[in-house]
Amino acid sequence: MNRRTTLLAAAEFLAWWIALALLWLVLISTVDTLELAVGAGAAAVSALAAVAARRAVTGR
């Protein structure tokens, strides 16, 4: 894995994480510190799964 592919993988993960974290914030009713922490963690796990699933399907 060279530098370019590493940056692209990080950018893909970050894009998924932002989209999923924003979705979490839209769907919750109260925004407090614990909800933000749980949402960030859930978004990170989901973003990792989304990146892994895309790579499994495309083979890259």
mmCIF file as Biopython writes it, N, C-alpha, C and O atoms, coordinates in Angstrom:
data_model
#
loop_
_atom_site.group_PDB
_atom_site.id
_atom_site.type_symbol
_atom_site.label_atom_id
_atom_site.label_alt_id
_atom_site.label_comp_id
_atom_site.label_asym_id
_atom_site.label_entity_id
_atom_site.label_seq_id
_atom_site.pdbx_PDB_ins_code
_atom_site.Cartn_x
_atom_site.Cartn_y
_atom_site.Cartn_z
_atom_site.occupancy
_atom_site.B_iso_or_equiv
_atom_site.auth_seq_id
_atom_site.auth_asym_id
_atom_site.pdbx_PDB_model_num
ATOM 1   N N  . MET A ? 1  ? 0.850   -1.169 0.000  1.0 0.0 1  A 1 
ATOM 2   C CA . MET A ? 1  ? 0.000   0.000  0.000  1.0 0.0 1  A 1 
ATOM 3   C C  . MET A ? 1  ? 0.900   1.237  0.000  1.0 0.0 1  A 1 
ATOM 4   O O  . MET A ? 1  ? 1.718   1.419  0.902  1.0 0.0 1  A 1 
ATOM 5   N N  . ASN A ? 2  ? 0.743   2.071  -1.004 1.0 0.0 2  A 1 
ATOM 6   C CA . ASN A ? 2  ? 1.566   3.266  -1.049 1.0 0.0 2  A 1 
ATOM 7   C C  . ASN A ? 2  ? 0.849   4.439  -0.381 1.0 0.0 2  A 1 
ATOM 8   O O  . ASN A ? 2  ? -0.261  4.301  0.133  1.0 0.0 2  A 1 
ATOM 9   N N  . ARG A ? 3  ? 1.500   5.576  -0.402 1.0 0.0 3  A 1 
ATOM 10  C CA . ARG A ? 3  ? 0.970   6.753  0.302  1.0 0.0 3  A 1 
ATOM 11  C C  . ARG A ? 3  ? -0.367  7.206  -0.271 1.0 0.0 3  A 1 
ATOM 12  O O  . ARG A ? 3  ? -1.258  7.600  0.481  1.0 0.0 3  A 1 
ATOM 13  N N  . ARG A ? 4  ? -0.518  7.155  -1.578 1.0 0.0 4  A 1 
ATOM 14  C CA . ARG A ? 4  ? -1.761  7.612  -2.215 1.0 0.0 4  A 1 
ATOM 15  C C  . ARG A ? 4  ? -2.953  6.732  -1.825 1.0 0.0 4  A 1 
ATOM 16  O O  . ARG A ? 4  ? -4.024  7.246  -1.502 1.0 0.0 4  A 1 
ATOM 17  N N  . THR A ? 5  ? -2.772  5.438  -1.854 1.0 0.0 5  A 1 
ATOM 18  C CA . THR A ? 5  ? -3.874  4.549  -1.495 1.0 0.0 5  A 1 
ATOM 19  C C  . THR A ? 5  ? -4.207  4.640  -0.008 1.0 0.0 5  A 1 
ATOM 20  O O  . THR A ? 5  ? -5.361  4.479  0.388  1.0 0.0 5  A 1 
ATOM 21  N N  . THR A ? 6  ? -3.196  4.898  0.806  1.0 0.0 6  A 1 
ATOM 22  C CA . THR A ? 6  ? -3.452  5.089  2.241  1.0 0.0 6  A 1 
ATOM 23  C C  . THR A ? 6  ? -4.283  6.336  2.471  1.0 0.0 6  A 1 
ATOM 24  O O  . THR A ? 6  ? -5.221  6.318  3.268  1.0 0.0 6  A 1 
ATOM 25  N N  . LEU A ? 7  ? -3.950  7.425  1.780  1.0 0.0 7  A 1 
ATOM 26  C CA . LEU A ? 7  ? -4.728  8.667  1.915  1.0 0.0 7  A 1 
ATOM 27  C C  . LEU A ? 7  ? -6.146  8.496  1.386  1.0 0.0 7  A 1 
ATOM 28  O O  . LEU A ? 7  ? -7.090  9.029  1.969  1.0 0.0 7  A 1 
ATOM 29  N N  . LEU A ? 8  ? -6.307  7.763  0.294  1.0 0.0 8  A 1 
ATOM 30  C CA . LEU A ? 8  ? -7.646  7.525  -0.244 1.0 0.0 8  A 1 
ATOM 31  C C  . LEU A ? 8  ? -8.483  6.678  0.713  1.0 0.0 8  A 1 
ATOM 32  O O  . LEU A ? 8  ? -9.676  6.931  0.884  1.0 0.0 8  A 1 
ATOM 33  N N  . ALA A ? 9  ? -7.873  5.689  1.328  1.0 0.0 9  A 1 
ATOM 34  C CA . ALA A ? 9  ? -8.588  4.852  2.296  1.0 0.0 9  A 1 
ATOM 35  C C  . ALA A ? 9  ? -8.992  5.671  3.519  1.0 0.0 9  A 1 
ATOM 36  O O  . ALA A ? 9  ? -10.103 5.524  4.030  1.0 0.0 9  A 1 
ATOM 37  N N  . ALA A ? 10 ? -8.101  6.524  3.983  1.0 0.0 10 A 1 
ATOM 38  C CA . ALA A ? 10 ? -8.424  7.382  5.127  1.0 0.0 10 A 1 
ATOM 39  C C  . ALA A ? 10 ? -9.525  8.373  4.771  1.0 0.0 10 A 1 
ATOM 40  O O  . ALA A ? 10 ? -10.407 8.639  5.589  1.0 0.0 10 A 1 
ATOM 41  N N  . ALA A ? 11 ? -9.484  8.913  3.579  1.0 0.0 11 A 1 
ATOM 42  C CA . ALA A ? 11 ? -10.522 9.855  3.146  1.0 0.0 11 A 1 
ATOM 43  C C  . ALA A ? 11 ? -11.875 9.166  3.016  1.0 0.0 11 A 1 
ATOM 44  O O  . ALA A ? 11 ? -12.904 9.745  3.364  1.0 0.0 11 A 1 
ATOM 45  N N  . GLU A ? 12 ? -11.879 7.936  2.516  1.0 0.0 12 A 1 
ATOM 46  C CA . GLU A ? 12 ? -13.126 7.182  2.404  1.0 0.0 12 A 1 
ATOM 47  C C  . GLU A ? 12 ? -13.709 6.893  3.788  1.0 0.0 12 A 1 
ATOM 48  O O  . GLU A ? 12 ? -14.910 7.048  4.009  1.0 0.0 12 A 1 
ATOM 49  N N  . PHE A ? 13 ? -12.851 6.473  4.713  1.0 0.0 13 A 1 
ATOM 50  C CA . PHE A ? 13 ? -13.304 6.217  6.075  1.0 0.0 13 A 1 
ATOM 51  C C  . PHE A ? 13 ? -13.856 7.488  6.709  1.0 0.0 13 A 1 
ATOM 52  O O  . PHE A ? 13 ? -14.906 7.456  7.350  1.0 0.0 13 A 1 
ATOM 53  N N  . LEU A ? 14 ? -13.160 8.601  6.535  1.0 0.0 14 A 1 
ATOM 54  C CA . LEU A ? 14 ? -13.602 9.869  7.112  1.0 0.0 14 A 1 
ATOM 55  C C  . LEU A ? 14 ? -14.931 10.322 6.518  1.0 0.0 14 A 1 
ATOM 56  O O  . LEU A ? 14 ? -15.790 10.833 7.238  1.0 0.0 14 A 1 
ATOM 57  N N  . ALA A ? 15 ? -15.104 10.141 5.224  1.0 0.0 15 A 1 
ATOM 58  C CA . ALA A ? 15 ? -16.373 10.515 4.588  1.0 0.0 15 A 1 
ATOM 59  C C  . ALA A ? 15 ? -17.528 9.685  5.136  1.0 0.0 15 A 1 
ATOM 60  O O  . ALA A ? 15 ? -18.594 10.225 5.430  1.0 0.0 15 A 1 
ATOM 61  N N  . TRP A ? 16 ? -17.326 8.384  5.273  1.0 0.0 16 A 1 
ATOM 62  C CA . TRP A ? 16 ? -18.359 7.521  5.860  1.0 0.0 16 A 1 
ATOM 63  C C  . TRP A ? 16 ? -18.643 7.928  7.298  1.0 0.0 16 A 1 
ATOM 64  O O  . TRP A ? 16 ? -19.801 7.999  7.711  1.0 0.0 16 A 1 
ATOM 65  N N  . TRP A ? 17 ? -17.584 8.198  8.065  1.0 0.0 17 A 1 
ATOM 66  C CA . TRP A ? 17 ? -17.752 8.551  9.462  1.0 0.0 17 A 1 
ATOM 67  C C  . TRP A ? 17 ? -18.554 9.842  9.610  1.0 0.0 17 A 1 
ATOM 68  O O  . TRP A ? 17 ? -19.450 9.919  10.450 1.0 0.0 17 A 1 
ATOM 69  N N  . ILE A ? 18 ? -18.245 10.840 8.812  1.0 0.0 18 A 1 
ATOM 70  C CA . ILE A ? 18 ? -18.976 12.113 8.878  1.0 0.0 18 A 1 
ATOM 71  C C  . ILE A ? 18 ? -20.441 11.904 8.534  1.0 0.0 18 A 1 
ATOM 72  O O  . ILE A ? 18 ? -21.321 12.397 9.239  1.0 0.0 18 A 1 
ATOM 73  N N  . ALA A ? 19 ? -20.707 11.177 7.458  1.0 0.0 19 A 1 
ATOM 74  C CA . ALA A ? 19 ? -22.096 10.949 7.046  1.0 0.0 19 A 1 
ATOM 75  C C  . ALA A ? 19 ? -22.878 10.197 8.118  1.0 0.0 19 A 1 
ATOM 76  O O  . ALA A ? 19 ? -24.015 10.558 8.424  1.0 0.0 19 A 1 
ATOM 77  N N  . LEU A ? 20 ? -22.284 9.166  8.685  1.0 0.0 20 A 1 
ATOM 78  C CA . LEU A ? 20 ? -22.986 8.373  9.698  1.0 0.0 20 A 1 
ATOM 79  C C  . LEU A ? 20 ? -23.123 9.109  11.019 1.0 0.0 20 A 1 
ATOM 80  O O  . LEU A ? 20 ? -24.133 8.951  11.704 1.0 0.0 20 A 1 
ATOM 81  N N  . ALA A ? 21 ? -22.138 9.907  11.392 1.0 0.0 21 A 1 
ATOM 82  C CA . ALA A ? 21 ? -22.243 10.698 12.622 1.0 0.0 21 A 1 
ATOM 83  C C  . ALA A ? 21 ? -23.327 11.765 12.480 1.0 0.0 21 A 1 
ATOM 84  O O  . ALA A ? 21 ? -24.078 12.010 13.424 1.0 0.0 21 A 1 
ATOM 85  N N  . LEU A ? 22 ? -23.414 12.396 11.319 1.0 0.0 22 A 1 
ATOM 86  C CA . LEU A ? 22 ? -24.478 13.376 11.092 1.0 0.0 22 A 1 
ATOM 87  C C  . LEU A ? 22 ? -25.851 12.714 11.125 1.0 0.0 22 A 1 
ATOM 88  O O  . LEU A ? 22 ? -26.801 13.278 11.666 1.0 0.0 22 A 1 
ATOM 89  N N  . LEU A ? 23 ? -25.956 11.532 10.553 1.0 0.0 23 A 1 
ATOM 90  C CA . LEU A ? 23 ? -27.220 10.805 10.602 1.0 0.0 23 A 1 
ATOM 91  C C  . LEU A ? 23 ? -27.602 10.498 12.051 1.0 0.0 23 A 1 
ATOM 92  O O  . LEU A ? 23 ? -28.767 10.635 12.424 1.0 0.0 23 A 1 
ATOM 93  N N  . TRP A ? 24 ? -26.644 10.089 12.860 1.0 0.0 24 A 1 
ATOM 94  C CA . TRP A ? 24 ? -26.895 9.822  14.269 1.0 0.0 24 A 1 
ATOM 95  C C  . TRP A ? 24 ? -27.421 11.081 14.958 1.0 0.0 24 A 1 
ATOM 96  O O  . TRP A ? 24 ? -28.390 11.021 15.714 1.0 0.0 24 A 1 
ATOM 97  N N  . LEU A ? 25 ? -26.777 12.223 14.695 1.0 0.0 25 A 1 
ATOM 98  C CA . LEU A ? 25 ? -27.201 13.470 15.332 1.0 0.0 25 A 1 
ATOM 99  C C  . LEU A ? 25 ? -28.607 13.879 14.907 1.0 0.0 25 A 1 
ATOM 100 O O  . LEU A ? 25 ? -29.350 14.454 15.703 1.0 0.0 25 A 1 
ATOM 101 N N  . VAL A ? 26 ? -28.972 13.592 13.682 1.0 0.0 26 A 1 
ATOM 102 C CA . VAL A ? 26 ? -30.317 13.925 13.207 1.0 0.0 26 A 1 
ATOM 103 C C  . VAL A ? 26 ? -31.353 13.048 13.898 1.0 0.0 26 A 1 
ATOM 104 O O  . VAL A ? 26 ? -32.456 13.511 14.190 1.0 0.0 26 A 1 
ATOM 105 N N  . LEU A ? 27 ? -31.021 11.802 14.161 1.0 0.0 27 A 1 
ATOM 106 C CA . LEU A ? 27 ? -31.996 10.860 14.683 1.0 0.0 27 A 1 
ATOM 107 C C  . LEU A ? 27 ? -32.150 10.862 16.211 1.0 0.0 27 A 1 
ATOM 108 O O  . LEU A ? 27 ? -33.133 10.328 16.723 1.0 0.0 27 A 1 
ATOM 109 N N  . ILE A ? 28 ? -31.209 11.446 16.940 1.0 0.0 28 A 1 
ATOM 110 C CA . ILE A ? 28 ? -31.359 11.461 18.396 1.0 0.0 28 A 1 
ATOM 111 C C  . ILE A ? 28 ? -32.149 12.686 18.828 1.0 0.0 28 A 1 
ATOM 112 O O  . ILE A ? 28 ? -32.184 13.696 18.125 1.0 0.0 28 A 1 
ATOM 113 N N  . SER A ? 29 ? -32.779 12.588 19.984 1.0 0.0 29 A 1 
ATOM 114 C CA . SER A ? 29 ? -33.610 13.700 20.446 1.0 0.0 29 A 1 
ATOM 115 C C  . SER A ? 29 ? -32.852 14.662 21.347 1.0 0.0 29 A 1 
ATOM 116 O O  . SER A ? 29 ? -33.117 15.864 21.323 1.0 0.0 29 A 1 
ATOM 117 N N  . THR A ? 30 ? -31.910 14.153 22.144 1.0 0.0 30 A 1 
ATOM 118 C CA . THR A ? 30 ? -31.126 15.020 23.020 1.0 0.0 30 A 1 
ATOM 119 C C  . THR A ? 30 ? -29.655 14.911 22.650 1.0 0.0 30 A 1 
ATOM 120 O O  . THR A ? 30 ? -29.144 13.826 22.371 1.0 0.0 30 A 1 
ATOM 121 N N  . VAL A ? 31 ? -28.994 16.042 22.654 1.0 0.0 31 A 1 
ATOM 122 C CA . VAL A ? 31 ? -27.570 16.047 22.326 1.0 0.0 31 A 1 
ATOM 123 C C  . VAL A ? 31 ? -26.804 16.393 23.597 1.0 0.0 31 A 1 
ATOM 124 O O  . VAL A ? 31 ? -26.787 17.544 24.031 1.0 0.0 31 A 1 
ATOM 125 N N  . ASP A ? 32 ? -26.176 15.389 24.183 1.0 0.0 32 A 1 
ATOM 126 C CA . ASP A ? 32 ? -25.297 15.623 25.322 1.0 0.0 32 A 1 
ATOM 127 C C  . ASP A ? 32 ? -23.987 14.880 25.068 1.0 0.0 32 A 1 
ATOM 128 O O  . ASP A ? 32 ? -23.837 14.213 24.045 1.0 0.0 32 A 1 
ATOM 129 N N  . THR A ? 33 ? -23.060 14.994 25.983 1.0 0.0 33 A 1 
ATOM 130 C CA . THR A ? 33 ? -21.718 14.450 25.788 1.0 0.0 33 A 1 
ATOM 131 C C  . THR A ? 33 ? -21.723 12.937 25.587 1.0 0.0 33 A 1 
ATOM 132 O O  . THR A ? 33 ? -21.014 12.424 24.721 1.0 0.0 33 A 1 
ATOM 133 N N  . LEU A ? 34 ? -22.504 12.235 26.369 1.0 0.0 34 A 1 
ATOM 134 C CA . LEU A ? 34 ? -22.547 10.782 26.242 1.0 0.0 34 A 1 
ATOM 135 C C  . LEU A ? 34 ? -23.119 10.370 24.888 1.0 0.0 34 A 1 
ATOM 136 O O  . LEU A ? 34 ? -22.599 9.450  24.255 1.0 0.0 34 A 1 
ATOM 137 N N  . GLU A ? 35 ? -24.171 11.030 24.440 1.0 0.0 35 A 1 
ATOM 138 C CA . GLU A ? 35 ? -24.752 10.714 23.133 1.0 0.0 35 A 1 
ATOM 139 C C  . GLU A ? 35 ? -23.756 10.992 22.004 1.0 0.0 35 A 1 
ATOM 140 O O  . GLU A ? 35 ? -23.693 10.235 21.035 1.0 0.0 35 A 1 
ATOM 141 N N  . LEU A ? 36 ? -22.984 12.067 22.124 1.0 0.0 36 A 1 
ATOM 142 C CA . LEU A ? 36 ? -21.974 12.369 21.107 1.0 0.0 36 A 1 
ATOM 143 C C  . LEU A ? 36 ? -20.883 11.296 21.084 1.0 0.0 36 A 1 
ATOM 144 O O  . LEU A ? 36 ? -20.429 10.890 20.014 1.0 0.0 36 A 1 
ATOM 145 N N  . ALA A ? 37 ? -20.467 10.844 22.257 1.0 0.0 37 A 1 
ATOM 146 C CA . ALA A ? 37 ? -19.429 9.812  22.329 1.0 0.0 37 A 1 
ATOM 147 C C  . ALA A ? 37 ? -19.926 8.488  21.747 1.0 0.0 37 A 1 
ATOM 148 O O  . ALA A ? 37 ? -19.217 7.834  20.981 1.0 0.0 37 A 1 
ATOM 149 N N  . VAL A ? 38 ? -21.139 8.102  22.112 1.0 0.0 38 A 1 
ATOM 150 C CA . VAL A ? 38 ? -21.709 6.854  21.592 1.0 0.0 38 A 1 
ATOM 151 C C  . VAL A ? 38 ? -21.903 6.963  20.080 1.0 0.0 38 A 1 
ATOM 152 O O  . VAL A ? 38 ? -21.609 6.020  19.346 1.0 0.0 38 A 1 
ATOM 153 N N  . GLY A ? 39 ? -22.390 8.091  19.622 1.0 0.0 39 A 1 
ATOM 154 C CA . GLY A ? 39 ? -22.589 8.292  18.186 1.0 0.0 39 A 1 
ATOM 155 C C  . GLY A ? 39 ? -21.286 8.250  17.413 1.0 0.0 39 A 1 
ATOM 156 O O  . GLY A ? 39 ? -21.226 7.666  16.332 1.0 0.0 39 A 1 
ATOM 157 N N  . ALA A ? 40 ? -20.242 8.861  17.953 1.0 0.0 40 A 1 
ATOM 158 C CA . ALA A ? 40 ? -18.937 8.839  17.290 1.0 0.0 40 A 1 
ATOM 159 C C  . ALA A ? 40 ? -18.388 7.417  17.206 1.0 0.0 40 A 1 
ATOM 160 O O  . ALA A ? 40 ? -17.835 7.013  16.184 1.0 0.0 40 A 1 
ATOM 161 N N  . GLY A ? 41 ? -18.547 6.670  18.287 1.0 0.0 41 A 1 
ATOM 162 C CA . GLY A ? 41 ? -18.082 5.279  18.282 1.0 0.0 41 A 1 
ATOM 163 C C  . GLY A ? 41 ? -18.867 4.403  17.327 1.0 0.0 41 A 1 
ATOM 164 O O  . GLY A ? 41 ? -18.292 3.606  16.585 1.0 0.0 41 A 1 
ATOM 165 N N  . ALA A ? 42 ? -20.186 4.553  17.347 1.0 0.0 42 A 1 
ATOM 166 C CA . ALA A ? 42 ? -21.030 3.760  16.444 1.0 0.0 42 A 1 
ATOM 167 C C  . ALA A ? 42 ? -20.753 4.121  14.990 1.0 0.0 42 A 1 
ATOM 168 O O  . ALA A ? 42 ? -20.741 3.249  14.121 1.0 0.0 42 A 1 
ATOM 169 N N  . ALA A ? 43 ? -20.532 5.396  14.727 1.0 0.0 43 A 1 
ATOM 170 C CA . ALA A ? 43 ? -20.226 5.831  13.363 1.0 0.0 43 A 1 
ATOM 171 C C  . ALA A ? 43 ? -18.874 5.279  12.904 1.0 0.0 43 A 1 
ATOM 172 O O  . ALA A ? 43 ? -18.715 4.916  11.738 1.0 0.0 43 A 1 
ATOM 173 N N  . ALA A ? 44 ? -17.911 5.214  13.808 1.0 0.0 44 A 1 
ATOM 174 C CA . ALA A ? 44 ? -16.593 4.686  13.450 1.0 0.0 44 A 1 
ATOM 175 C C  . ALA A ? 44 ? -16.665 3.198  13.118 1.0 0.0 44 A 1 
ATOM 176 O O  . ALA A ? 44 ? -16.079 2.748  12.134 1.0 0.0 44 A 1 
ATOM 177 N N  . VAL A ? 45 ? -17.377 2.447  13.934 1.0 0.0 45 A 1 
ATOM 178 C CA . VAL A ? 45 ? -17.528 1.010  13.671 1.0 0.0 45 A 1 
ATOM 179 C C  . VAL A ? 45 ? -18.273 0.783  12.354 1.0 0.0 45 A 1 
ATOM 180 O O  . VAL A ? 45 ? -17.895 -0.082 11.562 1.0 0.0 45 A 1 
ATOM 181 N N  . SER A ? 46 ? -19.316 1.551  12.128 1.0 0.0 46 A 1 
ATOM 182 C CA . SER A ? 46 ? -20.100 1.411  10.902 1.0 0.0 46 A 1 
ATOM 183 C C  . SER A ? 46 ? -19.305 1.847  9.675  1.0 0.0 46 A 1 
ATOM 184 O O  . SER A ? 46 ? -19.417 1.234  8.613  1.0 0.0 46 A 1 
ATOM 185 N N  . ALA A ? 47 ? -18.507 2.896  9.815  1.0 0.0 47 A 1 
ATOM 186 C CA . ALA A ? 47 ? -17.675 3.349  8.697  1.0 0.0 47 A 1 
ATOM 187 C C  . ALA A ? 47 ? -16.636 2.296  8.342  1.0 0.0 47 A 1 
ATOM 188 O O  . ALA A ? 47 ? -16.365 2.058  7.164  1.0 0.0 47 A 1 
ATOM 189 N N  . LEU A ? 48 ? -16.054 1.669  9.352  1.0 0.0 48 A 1 
ATOM 190 C CA . LEU A ? 48 ? -15.090 0.600  9.101  1.0 0.0 48 A 1 
ATOM 191 C C  . LEU A ? 48 ? -15.755 -0.575 8.383  1.0 0.0 48 A 1 
ATOM 192 O O  . LEU A ? 48 ? -15.172 -1.162 7.471  1.0 0.0 48 A 1 
ATOM 193 N N  . ALA A ? 49 ? -16.965 -0.912 8.794  1.0 0.0 49 A 1 
ATOM 194 C CA . ALA A ? 49 ? -17.698 -1.992 8.134  1.0 0.0 49 A 1 
ATOM 195 C C  . ALA A ? 49 ? -18.046 -1.622 6.693  1.0 0.0 49 A 1 
ATOM 196 O O  . ALA A ? 49 ? -17.984 -2.475 5.808  1.0 0.0 49 A 1 
ATOM 197 N N  . ALA A ? 50 ? -18.408 -0.377 6.450  1.0 0.0 50 A 1 
ATOM 198 C CA . ALA A ? 50 ? -18.750 0.054  5.095  1.0 0.0 50 A 1 
ATOM 199 C C  . ALA A ? 50 ? -17.536 0.006  4.170  1.0 0.0 50 A 1 
ATOM 200 O O  . ALA A ? 50 ? -17.640 -0.424 3.021  1.0 0.0 50 A 1 
ATOM 201 N N  . VAL A ? 51 ? -16.394 0.447  4.673  1.0 0.0 51 A 1 
ATOM 202 C CA . VAL A ? 51 ? -15.161 0.404  3.870  1.0 0.0 51 A 1 
ATOM 203 C C  . VAL A ? 51 ? -14.774 -1.047 3.603  1.0 0.0 51 A 1 
ATOM 204 O O  . VAL A ? 51 ? -14.402 -1.389 2.480  1.0 0.0 51 A 1 
ATOM 205 N N  . ALA A ? 52 ? -14.854 -1.896 4.610  1.0 0.0 52 A 1 
ATOM 206 C CA . ALA A ? 52 ? -14.504 -3.308 4.439  1.0 0.0 52 A 1 
ATOM 207 C C  . ALA A ? 52 ? -15.451 -4.005 3.464  1.0 0.0 52 A 1 
ATOM 208 O O  . ALA A ? 52 ? -15.015 -4.823 2.654  1.0 0.0 52 A 1 
ATOM 209 N N  . ALA A ? 53 ? -16.731 -3.688 3.536  1.0 0.0 53 A 1 
ATOM 210 C CA . ALA A ? 53 ? -17.701 -4.302 2.626  1.0 0.0 53 A 1 
ATOM 211 C C  . ALA A ? 53 ? -17.455 -3.869 1.178  1.0 0.0 53 A 1 
ATOM 212 O O  . ALA A ? 53 ? -17.538 -4.686 0.261  1.0 0.0 53 A 1 
ATOM 213 N N  . ARG A ? 54 ? -17.154 -2.582 0.976  1.0 0.0 54 A 1 
ATOM 214 C CA . ARG A ? 54 ? -16.877 -2.127 -0.386 1.0 0.0 54 A 1 
ATOM 215 C C  . ARG A ? 54 ? -15.617 -2.787 -0.935 1.0 0.0 54 A 1 
ATOM 216 O O  . ARG A ? 54 ? -15.571 -3.169 -2.104 1.0 0.0 54 A 1 
ATOM 217 N N  . ARG A ? 55 ? -14.615 -2.917 -0.108 1.0 0.0 55 A 1 
ATOM 218 C CA . ARG A ? 55 ? -13.382 -3.560 -0.579 1.0 0.0 55 A 1 
ATOM 219 C C  . ARG A ? 55 ? -13.590 -5.048 -0.839 1.0 0.0 55 A 1 
ATOM 220 O O  . ARG A ? 55 ? -12.963 -5.609 -1.737 1.0 0.0 55 A 1 
ATOM 221 N N  . ALA A ? 56 ? -14.448 -5.685 -0.077 1.0 0.0 56 A 1 
ATOM 222 C CA . ALA A ? 56 ? -14.740 -7.096 -0.315 1.0 0.0 56 A 1 
ATOM 223 C C  . ALA A ? 56 ? -15.473 -7.303 -1.633 1.0 0.0 56 A 1 
ATOM 224 O O  . ALA A ? 56 ? -15.240 -8.285 -2.338 1.0 0.0 56 A 1 
ATOM 225 N N  . VAL A ? 57 ? -16.356 -6.372 -1.957 1.0 0.0 57 A 1 
ATOM 226 C CA . VAL A ? 57 ? -17.135 -6.492 -3.194 1.0 0.0 57 A 1 
ATOM 227 C C  . VAL A ? 57 ? -16.286 -6.154 -4.424 1.0 0.0 57 A 1 
ATOM 228 O O  . VAL A ? 57 ? -16.343 -6.855 -5.434 1.0 0.0 57 A 1 
ATOM 229 N N  . THR A ? 58 ? -15.487 -5.057 -4.331 1.0 0.0 58 A 1 
ATOM 230 C CA . THR A ? 58 ? -14.728 -4.632 -5.496 1.0 0.0 58 A 1 
ATOM 231 C C  . THR A ? 58 ? -13.384 -5.340 -5.610 1.0 0.0 58 A 1 
ATOM 232 O O  . THR A ? 58 ? -12.801 -5.378 -6.694 1.0 0.0 58 A 1 
ATOM 233 N N  . GLY A ? 59 ? -12.885 -5.897 -4.519 1.0 0.0 59 A 1 
ATOM 234 C CA . GLY A ? 59 ? -11.620 -6.605 -4.568 1.0 0.0 59 A 1 
ATOM 235 C C  . GLY A ? 59 ? -10.413 -5.689 -4.543 1.0 0.0 59 A 1 
ATOM 236 O O  . GLY A ? 59 ? -9.305  -6.122 -4.859 1.0 0.0 59 A 1 
ATOM 237 N N  . ARG A ? 60 ? -10.608 -4.416 -4.170 1.0 0.0 60 A 1 
ATOM 238 C CA . ARG A ? 60 ? -9.470  -3.481 -4.094 1.0 0.0 60 A 1 
ATOM 239 C C  . ARG A ? 60 ? -9.189  -3.107 -2.681 1.0 0.0 60 A 1 
ATOM 240 O O  . ARG A ? 60 ? -8.270  -2.332 -2.419 1.0 0.0 60 A 1 
#
